[in-house]
Amino acid sequence: MVIRRIAIFYSITIGALMVAMWSFFIFTDKIPEFQTTPYSISLHLISEGVTAVLLILGGIGLIQKT
């Protein structure tokens, strides 16, 4: 059960931190790739967002399964 709690904590924490990190970078205009390669960085941000959401949902799913 300890491993399950670690997995829950890890997945939710990493997912939330990914969202927080990219939100910070976007709102402070710290992503110069928006001017140089907007298509590439947009796809990267979408994939990072999907990863973060799935990590959070996976952690919530583990909580509900217990």
GIPETA-V515877 format. One record per helix or strand. SS is the DSSP state (~ for helix, > for strand). FROM is the first residue (numbers start at 1). TO is the last residue. Records with the same first field share a line. If there is no record, write none. Layout:
SS = FROM-TO  FROM-TO
This chain:
~ = 2-27  33-36  38-65
